[in-house]
Amino acid sequence: MRIAYLDTIAGISGDMTLGSFIDAGVSLDTLISELAKLRLTGFELTAQHVKRNNISAIKADVVISDAPKYHRHLADIEAIIDKSDLGPGIKESAKKIFYEVAVAEAKVHNSTIEKIHFHEVGAIDSLVDIVGTAICLEQMKIDRVYSSPVKVGSGGTVNTQHGPMPIPTPATLEILKGYPIVLSDIPFELTTPTGAAIIKALSSGTLSAEQIRVDRIGYGSGSRDIPQIPNLLRLVVGDYEASYDRDSVVSIETNVDDMNPEIHPFVVEELLNAGALDAYMTPIVMKKGRSGILLTVLAEETRLDAMLALLFRETTTLGVRIHHLERRKLPRSQRRLDTSLGSVVAKAVVVDGQEILVPEFEECKRLAKEKNLPLREVYRILESEFRQ
């Protein structure tokens, strides 16, 4: 599995991320050509070699030429991305990053993701940084992103569209809620909201003692020299040699015995739509011999607040139990394949270094309806072709 490891030596920002990928081998000309598919004007992407603490790095810059700083909504940004000629994977990654910023900004300003205005992040430079990062990941054929615990500064302020803000800014800290951070005593904005959102939206977690066969290394530079540390983001690209992935999740449980059973499927569906990794109900016998259900939800820690809000809104529970768990799971990804039934998305699972293709239920259901075939026959055809 090919991974990108973001080592946040001095935090992370959008331009540092682009610089690290360019230094690791992504062609600047190719990146510019792909960004042109956004159909945005009034900017130029440049990259130059610099040194930080005598370490060679790339400083990427988005040079704006007479372009206004648009105040866009999330829907405006998603429309720009969706209407472009970029690939579907690039579009999905870019929109995931913007979504993380929108959720944080809405929380900080007591608004909603529909109403929130993107100031710096809605400007052309941040569109280039975020979409450019998604392009770089595809150019380098990255399957997974990991990072070190994210280093942030503290003790200073930074000027924003909203006036002076403490470091780390409220948006940056909100985005990184639930993700490991290192709170340094450096009074500079080491990690920006854009950089934090790249980590939060794309990273599968942190690495510690895993084996990586290193292929490429790139350094992206920040804008200033920092006395305490080299102002760099280090990118390590290589093959992840573990036979499994790992991550941390929360398990949320509650016993319910006074809720209309007709509501049960709706609650599970809403939890899954809200980002739960899994949600299920188990029949139990509660105190005094009453029949009830044990509702269990598995979710990323960053989704905990959303899960709790939904549970308290849609069920009769008065309280829940929360367990922090560590998972081990086989590496998996999605692959689009051409079959005799048409183009389908399959799940690719790696077992002992061998890739196994598994049909996705929703895809099989779609094909069964389109081809007027029994669902079991669709499974049989796909499984047979996947083995060839």
WOFENLIN-V664320 format. One record per backbone hydrogen bond with DSSP energy under -1.0 kcal/mol. NH is the residue of the N-H (numbers start at 1). CO is the residue of the C=O. E is the energy in kcal/mol with one decimal. If there is no record, write none. Layout:
nh & co & e
NH & CO & E
NH & CO & E
This chain:
nh & co & e
3 & 238 & -3.2
4 & 144 & -2.1
5 & 236 & -3.2
6 & 146 & -2.6
7 & 234 & -3.4
9 & 7 & -2.2
10 & 232 & -1.9
17 & 13 & -1.9
18 & 14 & -2.2
19 & 15 & -2.5
20 & 16 & -2.2
21 & 17 & -1.9
22 & 18 & -2.4
23 & 19 & -2.5
24 & 20 & -1.5
25 & 22 & -1.1
26 & 21 & -2.4
31 & 27 & -2.4
32 & 28 & -2.6
33 & 29 & -2.3
34 & 30 & -2.5
35 & 31 & -2.4
36 & 32 & -1.5
37 & 34 & -1.6
38 & 35 & -2.0
39 & 36 & -1.7
44 & 63 & -1.8
46 & 61 & -2.8
48 & 59 & -1.7
50 & 57 & -2.5
52 & 55 & -2.2
55 & 52 & -1.7
57 & 50 & -2.5
58 & 219 & -2.5
59 & 48 & -2.9
61 & 46 & -2.3
63 & 44 & -3.3
65 & 42 & -2.7
70 & 68 & -1.2
72 & 118 & -1.1
77 & 73 & -1.9
78 & 74 & -2.8
79 & 75 & -1.9
80 & 76 & -1.9
81 & 77 & -2.1
82 & 78 & -3.1
83 & 79 & -2.3
84 & 81 & -1.0
91 & 87 & -2.2
92 & 88 & -2.4
93 & 89 & -2.2
94 & 90 & -2.5
95 & 91 & -2.4
96 & 92 & -1.9
97 & 93 & -1.9
98 & 94 & -2.2
99 & 95 & -2.2
100 & 96 & -1.7
101 & 97 & -1.6
102 & 98 & -2.5
103 & 99 & -2.6
104 & 100 & -1.8
105 & 101 & -2.9
106 & 102 & -2.5
107 & 103 & -1.9
108 & 104 & -2.7
109 & 105 & -2.3
111 & 106 & -3.1
116 & 112 & -2.2
118 & 72 & -3.3
127 & 123 & -1.9
128 & 124 & -2.5
129 & 125 & -2.3
130 & 126 & -2.6
131 & 127 & -2.4
132 & 128 & -2.4
133 & 129 & -1.9
134 & 130 & -1.8
135 & 131 & -2.2
136 & 132 & -2.5
137 & 133 & -2.2
138 & 134 & -1.5
139 & 135 & -2.7
140 & 136 & -2.1
141 & 138 & -1.3
142 & 137 & -2.5
143 & 2 & -2.7
144 & 2 & -1.5
146 & 4 & -2.7
147 & 205 & -1.9
148 & 6 & -2.2
150 & 180 & -2.3
152 & 182 & -2.7
154 & 186 & -1.9
158 & 165 & -2.3
160 & 163 & -1.1
163 & 160 & -1.8
165 & 158 & -2.5
167 & 156 & -2.0
173 & 169 & -2.5
174 & 170 & -2.3
175 & 171 & -2.6
176 & 172 & -1.9
177 & 174 & -1.1
179 & 176 & -2.7
182 & 150 & -2.9
184 & 152 & -2.6
184 & 182 & -1.0
188 & 186 & -1.2
190 & 188 & -1.8
192 & 12 & -1.8
196 & 192 & -2.9
197 & 193 & -2.4
198 & 194 & -2.0
199 & 195 & -1.8
200 & 196 & -2.8
201 & 197 & -2.8
202 & 198 & -1.7
203 & 199 & -2.6
204 & 145 & -3.6
213 & 239 & -2.8
214 & 212 & -1.0
215 & 237 & -3.2
216 & 237 & -2.2
218 & 235 & -2.5
220 & 233 & -2.8
221 & 58 & -2.4
222 & 231 & -2.2
232 & 230 & -2.2
233 & 220 & -2.4
234 & 7 & -2.5
235 & 218 & -3.6
236 & 5 & -2.4
237 & 216 & -3.1
238 & 3 & -1.9
239 & 213 & -2.1
240 & 1 & -3.3
241 & 211 & -2.6
245 & 329 & -4.5
247 & 327 & -1.3
249 & 325 & -2.5
250 & 299 & -3.0
251 & 323 & -3.1
252 & 297 & -3.0
253 & 321 & -2.7
254 & 295 & -1.6
256 & 293 & -2.5
263 & 260 & -2.3
267 & 263 & -2.2
268 & 264 & -2.0
269 & 265 & -2.4
270 & 266 & -2.6
271 & 267 & -2.3
272 & 268 & -2.2
273 & 269 & -2.4
274 & 270 & -1.7
275 & 272 & -1.4
276 & 271 & -2.3
277 & 298 & -2.3
278 & 298 & -1.6
280 & 296 & -2.2
282 & 294 & -1.8
284 & 292 & -2.4
286 & 290 & -3.8
289 & 286 & -1.2
290 & 287 & -1.4
292 & 284 & -2.6
293 & 256 & -2.6
294 & 282 & -2.8
295 & 254 & -2.7
296 & 280 & -2.7
297 & 252 & -2.4
298 & 278 & -2.7
299 & 250 & -2.1
303 & 300 & -2.0
304 & 301 & -1.5
307 & 303 & -2.3
308 & 304 & -2.6
309 & 305 & -2.5
310 & 306 & -1.9
311 & 307 & -2.5
312 & 308 & -2.6
313 & 309 & -1.4
314 & 310 & -2.9
315 & 311 & -1.7
321 & 253 & -2.9
323 & 251 & -2.6
325 & 249 & -3.1
327 & 247 & -3.4
329 & 245 & -2.7
333 & 348 & -1.8
335 & 346 & -2.7
337 & 344 & -3.1
339 & 342 & -1.5
342 & 339 & -1.5
344 & 337 & -2.8
346 & 335 & -3.3
347 & 358 & -2.9
348 & 333 & -3.5
349 & 356 & -3.1
350 & 331 & -2.4
351 & 354 & -3.0
354 & 351 & -2.1
356 & 349 & -3.5
358 & 347 & -3.1
364 & 360 & -2.4
365 & 361 & -2.9
366 & 362 & -2.2
367 & 363 & -2.4
368 & 364 & -2.4
369 & 365 & -1.8
370 & 366 & -2.5
371 & 367 & -2.9
373 & 368 & -1.7
378 & 374 & -1.8
379 & 375 & -2.1
380 & 376 & -2.1
381 & 377 & -2.5
382 & 378 & -2.5
383 & 379 & -2.9
384 & 380 & -2.0
385 & 381 & -2.3
386 & 382 & -2.7
387 & 383 & -1.2
